[in-house]
Amino acid sequence: MVGELERYATFIWQEIKRDLIYRIQTNDHRVARKLKKRKKAKLVLWGLNAPIWVFQIKYSSPRRAIIGLGNITGEDVEKTAYTGIFVSYTLPYMDTQNVGEVNETK
């Protein structure tokens, strides 16, 4: 039986309506690492026993925030059933090479 592939979720929402500050919540360590490198993104919450990070970031408009989330995750952004919350799903990184494998050419 084939199960569903695990995927990570990254959410974005406006902290206060009509304010330019947004929150990005993710459980993907690659997205969290990208956001930690940005000077304008501030880490405001992280999980101790669970992989969760919440960042605060400023965008000039809601449209730019959605585009920015797509650029960070590299995937499409979808609207959720909740008003004003958008999500982008990413798949875990799958490497096909074994650790320590060396390709020899003669």
LOPATI-843127 format. One record per residue: residue in one letter; z, x, y of N, C-alpha, C in turn. Coordinates in steps of 0.02 Angstrom, whole numbers, plus 50000, padded with zeros to 5 digits. Layout:
<pts>
aZXYZXYZXY;...
</pts>
This chain:
<pts>
m500005004349941500005000050000500005004450062;v499585002850108499515006750169499945003650223;g500375007750253500795005350307500485006850375;e500755003950426500515005050493500725011950517;l500285015450551500415022150577500915021650634;e501395026150634501895026250688501545027950753;r501755024750807501475026350873502025026350924;y501915030150976502395030651031502195025751087;a502685023551125502555018851180502815021851245;t502415021251298502615023451364502525017551412;f503065015551444503065009751488503125011951561;i502835007951605502915009051677503065002451710;w503515002551759503664996551797503894998651867;q503824994051913504034995251982504784993951986;e505144998752013505874998252015506104992252058;i505844991852118505984986352164505314983752189;k505214977252188504584974352211504444976452283;r503814977952295503554980152360503834986952382;d504094990652334504324997552347503855002152307;l503785008352330503305012852299503595016952242;i504205015552221504535019352169504445015752102;y504245019652052504115016951985504555020651934;r504665017451876505015020651821504525021051762;i504535026751729504135027851670504615029351613;q504585025251561505015026151502504585027851442;t504775033151405504375035251349504815037551291;n504545037251231504865040351174504415045751144;d503895047651180503425052851160503625059351194;h503795064551154504015070851183503475074351222;r502835073351204502285076551242502225073551312;v502295067051318502275063751384502875065951426;a503465066351395504065068551430503985075651456;r503685080051415503585086951436503105087351496;k502575083251495502115083051552502465080751616;l502875075651610503225073051669503755077851694;k504075081651650504575086651672504255092151714;k503615093451702503265098651739503065096451810;r503035089951821502835087351887503415087851936;k503265090251995503775090952046504015084252072;k503575079252073503745072752102504085068052052;a504105069951989504425065751938505145068151928;k505615063451931506315065051923506585061851859;l506885065851816507185063351755507845059951772;v507885053451760508485049651778508895047351719;l508595047551658508955045351599508635048551538;w509045050651490508785053251427509265051251371;g509005050651312509395048651254509705054551219;l510335053951200510665059251163510515058851089;n510535052951060510415052050989509745048850973;a509345047851023508695044751014508195047951061;p507565048551041507065051551085506835046551138;i507175046551195506995042151250507105045751316;w506615045251360506655048251426506425043151477;v506765042851535506565038351589506505042651652;f505925042251684505785046151744505685041451803;q505835043951862505715040351924505155044151960;i504645040551982504075043652015503805039052069;k503505041852119503255038052176502485037952174;y502205031952179501485030952184501335026852246;s500735027652274500565024252336500385016852326;s500195014952266500025007952252500105006452178;p500165000152159500214998452088499595000652048;r499015000252079498405002352045498415009752029;r498655013852076498705021052064499225022652011;a499755018652007500265019651956499975018451886;i499565013351878499255011951814498765017451796;i498365019651844497895025151832498285031551814;g498835032751849499235038651835499535038551765;l499755032751742500015032251674499465033651623;g498875031251636498315032651591498145040051589;n498195043451647498055050551649498595054551613;i499215052451618499765056051585499715055451509;t499585049351485499575048251412498895049851381;g498365049251420497705050351393497445044351353;e497785038751358497595032651322497515026851371;d497265021151346497185015151387497865012151402;v497905008851460498515005451481498414997951473;e498914994751442498884987551430499434984051468;k499304977751485499814973551517500234970351463;t500894970151472501334967051424501434959651441;a501804956251399501944949151411502434948351469;y502804953551485503284953251540502924954851605;t503104951551659502784952351723502934959251752;g502404962851770502474969151804502614975151760;i502584974451694502704980051649502054981551612;f501864987951613501264990151579501454995351526;v501044995851473501205000251417500575004151397;s500695010151373500165014251345500425017051279;y500045015951225500255018251159499905024751141;t500275029551115499985035851093500175037051020;l499745040550985499865042250916500205049050910;p500575050150858500885056750849500355062050837;y500515068150857500055073750849500015075550775;m499415075750748499305077450678498905083850675;d499195089050647498855095350640498585096050569;t497955098350562497655098850496497765105650464;q497955110650503498075117250474498785118050452;n498885121750400499555123350378499865128750423;v500505128850429500845133750471500745140650441;g500535145350481500455152150458499785153450425;e499335148750425498685149550394498255153850440;v497915158850411497485163250450496785162950421;n496305162050465495605161950443495335169050446;e495115171650389494855178350386494085178050386;t493785182150428493055182650429492865189750412;k492375190650369492165197350350491445198450367;
</pts>
